[in-house]
Amino acid sequence: MNLLHPASWKDYELIDSGEGQKLERFGKYVLIRPEPQAIWSRVLSEKEWSTMANARFDREQKDKFRFSDEVKGGWTRSKGMPESWQVNYQYGELNLTLRLALTSFGHVGVFPEQGENWNFIYDTIKSWKGDRARVLNLFAYTGAASVVARSAGAEVTHVDASRPGLNWANQNMQMNQLTDIRWVYEDAFKFVRREVKRGNKYNGIIMDPPPYGRGPEGEKWTLQEQLNELVRMSSELLEERNRFFILSMYAVGLSALVGLNVSKTHFGDQAYESGEFFLKSAQNRDLPMGTFLRFRS
């Protein structure tokens, strides 16, 4: 098992965490957001947190360690804190610009720990110097991984069940002076099932499924019930060579062994990398950010 943290960020910093919250810097703005895994005490004082923060998201619920599906709460912003802004991510020749915003769910449009996967995607596609790679990004959110794959030269199909998410991803594509990402507004499970029937193939498949979700037509997604079948179908879509597979899971309580065992079941023996992502803290309280499984061949 590996423990990986995104070391290439300059526009992101985990300043402190604890007591169910995290203090983070995105570009020049500092935010306070809920974090159910931060059950320890803060290092910095409440006054220091409040002095640094430009915005704070609070949830109105009794159990701060288990987030409900319906968010009640919202942002408190200081004067001068914009609704949206941009950050940059640099890795080798990759120079990524991403739009961030304060959403009603407490998200900002990027999961910083995914930087390690972006590096993996970029390096892998760049190493294939033959035909253009085809990459499928499932549960693709605001499209950072899609933009990275497109920047590396791949043909990208981006699948998500959120219209606002697709619009946001399109903005990220345009900000990076890119074109021709294929946007698919559909339930990821249904899309993969149809792609298998069509006989389509991809060189890379990326998925970061939520624990629970709903498709455009009310389709129910439950990670623990459907992941095994989704990975099985995905194995039929992946080419035999010049290929990669990435599975990320931010589901509290699920071990990295879950993703590893599911992948072994359907992909067989591979040179797997698996483990946990974490965010390195300036206060020596590193924050776990879910599990990952990936391989390339």
C-alpha positions in Angstrom: 0.0 0.0 0.0 1.2 3.5 -0.9 0.5 6.8 0.7 0.6 9.6 -1.9 0.1 13.3 -1.6 0.0 15.9 -4.4 3.5 17.5 -4.2 3.2 19.7 -7.4 0.7 22.2 -6.0 1.7 25.8 -5.5 -1.8 27.2 -5.5 -3.1 24.8 -2.8 -2.2 24.3 0.8 -3.7 22.5 3.7 -3.0 24.9 6.5 -4.6 23.1 9.4 -7.4 20.7 10.2 -9.3 19.3 13.2 -12.6 19.2 15.1 -14.5 18.3 11.9 -13.1 21.1 9.7 -10.2 22.0 7.5 -8.4 25.3 6.8 -7.2 25.4 3.1 -5.7 27.9 0.8 -6.8 27.9 -2.9 -4.7 30.5 -4.7 -4.8 33.6 -2.6 -8.0 32.7 -0.8 -8.3 30.8 2.5 -11.4 28.7 3.2 -12.8 26.8 6.2 -14.9 23.7 5.2 -16.3 20.6 6.9 -14.1 17.5 7.0 -15.6 14.4 8.7 -12.3 12.6 9.1 -10.6 15.4 11.0 -11.5 14.1 14.5 -8.4 15.4 16.2 -7.8 18.8 17.8 -6.7 21.8 15.7 -3.1 23.1 16.1 -4.0 26.7 15.4 -6.6 28.6 17.5 -10.1 29.5 16.4 -9.0 33.2 16.3 -6.1 32.3 13.9 -8.5 30.3 11.7 -11.0 33.2 11.6 -8.3 35.8 10.9 -6.9 33.9 8.0 -10.2 32.7 6.4 -11.9 34.6 3.5 -14.9 32.3 3.5 -16.4 29.6 5.7 -18.9 26.9 4.9 -21.0 25.5 7.8 -23.5 22.6 7.7 -26.6 22.7 9.9 -26.7 19.1 11.1 -26.3 17.3 14.4 -23.8 14.7 13.3 -20.7 16.6 11.9 -19.0 13.3 11.2 -21.6 11.9 8.7 -22.7 14.1 5.9 -26.3 13.7 4.8 -27.4 13.9 1.1 -29.3 17.1 1.6 -27.0 20.0 2.6 -28.4 22.6 4.9 -26.1 25.5 5.6 -24.0 27.8 3.4 -21.1 30.2 3.0 -20.1 33.2 5.1 -17.8 35.4 3.0 -15.6 38.2 4.0 -15.5 41.4 2.0 -13.6 41.0 -1.2 -14.1 37.2 -1.5 -15.4 36.6 -5.0 -17.9 34.0 -6.0 -15.4 32.4 -8.4 -11.7 32.6 -9.1 -8.9 30.6 -10.8 -6.0 28.5 -9.7 -3.0 27.0 -11.6 -1.5 23.6 -11.4 1.9 23.0 -13.0 3.6 19.6 -13.6 6.4 19.4 -16.1 5.0 20.8 -19.4 1.5 20.6 -18.0 0.2 24.1 -17.1 -3.4 23.7 -15.9 -5.8 26.5 -15.1 -9.0 25.7 -13.2 -12.1 27.7 -12.3 -13.1 27.5 -8.7 -16.3 28.7 -7.1 -18.2 28.6 -3.8 -21.0 26.0 -4.4 -24.1 25.4 -2.3 -22.7 21.9 -1.4 -19.5 23.3 0.1 -17.4 22.1 -2.9 -15.2 24.5 -4.8 -14.7 22.6 -8.1 -11.5 20.7 -7.5 -10.3 17.9 -5.3 -6.6 18.8 -4.7 -5.4 15.2 -3.9 -6.2 14.2 -7.5 -3.1 16.1 -8.6 -1.2 12.7 -8.3 -3.6 11.1 -10.7 -3.3 14.1 -13.1 0.5 13.5 -13.2 -0.1 9.8 -13.9 -2.5 10.5 -16.7 -0.3 13.1 -18.4 2.9 11.0 -18.2 1.1 7.9 -19.4 -0.5 9.5 -22.5 2.6 11.4 -23.4 4.6 8.1 -23.3 2.4 6.7 -26.1 3.9 8.2 -29.2 1.8 6.3 -31.7 -1.9 6.7 -32.4 -4.0 9.1 -30.4 -5.2 7.7 -27.2 -9.0 7.5 -26.3 -9.8 8.3 -22.7 -13.1 7.8 -20.9 -13.7 9.9 -17.7 -16.6 8.7 -15.6 -18.3 10.7 -12.8 -16.1 13.4 -14.3 -17.3 16.4 -12.2 -15.7 19.7 -13.3 -13.3 18.0 -15.7 -9.8 18.5 -14.4 -8.7 15.0 -15.4 -10.5 15.4 -18.8 -8.6 18.6 -19.4 -5.3 17.0 -18.4 -5.9 14.0 -20.8 -6.8 16.4 -23.6 -3.7 18.5 -22.9 -1.6 15.4 -23.3 -3.2 14.8 -26.8 -6.0 12.2 -26.0 -9.5 12.1 -27.4 -11.6 12.5 -24.3 -15.2 11.4 -23.5 -16.4 13.1 -20.3 -19.5 11.5 -18.6 -21.4 13.1 -15.8 -25.0 13.3 -14.6 -24.9 17.0 -13.7 -25.6 19.7 -16.2 -23.9 22.4 -14.1 -20.9 20.1 -13.8 -20.7 19.7 -17.6 -20.9 23.4 -18.1 -18.2 24.0 -15.5 -15.9 21.4 -17.2 -16.5 23.1 -20.6 -15.3 26.4 -19.0 -12.2 24.6 -17.8 -11.5 23.3 -21.2 -11.9 26.7 -22.8 -9.7 28.4 -20.2 -6.9 26.0 -21.2 -7.3 26.8 -24.9 -8.5 23.3 -25.7 -11.4 22.0 -27.9 -13.2 18.8 -28.8 -13.8 17.1 -25.5 -16.9 15.0 -25.9 -19.5 15.9 -23.3 -22.0 13.2 -22.3 -24.9 14.0 -19.9 -25.8 10.5 -18.7 -25.7 8.0 -15.9 -22.2 6.6 -16.0 -23.3 3.0 -15.4 -25.8 3.1 -18.3 -23.3 4.7 -20.6 -20.7 2.0 -19.9 -23.2 -0.7 -20.5 -24.1 0.7 -23.9 -20.5 1.2 -24.8 -19.8 -2.5 -24.2 -22.7 -3.4 -26.5 -21.4 -1.0 -29.2 -18.0 -2.7 -29.0 -16.2 0.6 -28.3 -12.7 0.6 -26.8 -10.6 3.0 -24.8 -6.9 3.3 -23.9 -7.7 4.9 -20.6 -10.6 4.8 -18.1 -10.8 7.1 -15.1 -13.5 6.9 -12.5 -14.0 8.7 -9.2 -17.5 7.4 -8.2 -19.4 8.9 -5.2 -20.8 6.7 -2.5 -24.3 7.6 -3.6 -25.8 9.4 -6.5 -28.6 10.0 -9.0 -28.6 9.9 -12.8 -30.4 12.4 -15.1 -33.5 10.1 -15.1 -33.4 9.3 -11.4 -31.1 6.3 -11.8 -29.8 5.2 -8.4 -26.1 4.7 -7.9 -24.7 3.0 -4.8 -21.0 2.4 -4.8 -21.0 -0.8 -2.8 -23.8 -2.4 -4.8 -22.6 -1.4 -8.3 -18.9 -0.9 -8.3 -18.0 -4.5 -9.0 -20.2 -4.6 -12.1 -19.0 -1.3 -13.3 -15.4 -2.4 -13.2 -16.3 -5.6 -14.9 -17.9 -3.8 -17.8 -15.0 -1.3 -17.9 -12.6 -4.2 -18.3 -14.3 -5.0 -21.6 -13.9 -1.5 -22.8 -10.1 -1.2 -22.1 -7.6 -2.0 -24.9 -5.1 -4.8 -24.4 -2.1 -2.6 -24.7 -1.2 1.1 -24.3 -3.8 1.3 -21.6 -4.4 2.7 -18.1 -7.1 2.4 -15.4 -7.7 4.7 -12.4 -10.2 4.1 -9.6 -10.5 6.7 -6.8 -12.9 6.3 -3.9 -13.6 8.9 -1.3 -15.9 6.8 0.9 -15.2 6.8 4.6 -14.8 3.3 5.9 -13.8 1.6 2.6 -10.3 0.2 2.6 -7.9 0.5 -0.4 -8.1 -3.3 -0.5 -11.7 -3.0 -1.8 -10.6 -1.3 -5.1 -7.6 -3.6 -5.4 -9.6 -6.8 -5.0 -12.4 -5.6 -7.4 -9.7 -4.7 -10.0 -7.9 -8.0 -9.6 -11.2 -9.8 -10.2 -11.7 -8.3 -13.6 -8.2 -7.2 -14.8 -6.2 -10.1 -13.4 -2.6 -9.7 -12.5 -1.3 -6.2 -13.2 1.4 -3.9 -11.8 -1.1 -2.3 -9.5 -0.5 0.8 -7.5 -2.9 1.2 -4.6 -3.2 3.0 -1.3 -4.4 6.2 0.2 -4.2 9.8 -0.9 -3.6 12.4 1.7 -3.1 16.1 1.9 0.1 17.2 3.6 -0.5 19.7 6.4 1.6 22.7 7.3 0.8 21.8 10.9 1.9 18.1 10.7 -1.7 16.8 10.8 -1.9 15.0 7.4 -5.4 14.5 6.2 -6.6 11.3 4.5 -8.5 11.8 1.3 -9.7 8.5 0.1 -8.2 5.5 -1.7 -6.8 5.0 -5.2 -6.1 2.0 -7.5 -4.3 2.4 -10.9 -2.2 0.5 -13.4 -0.9 1.0 -16.9 0.5 -1.4 -19.4 
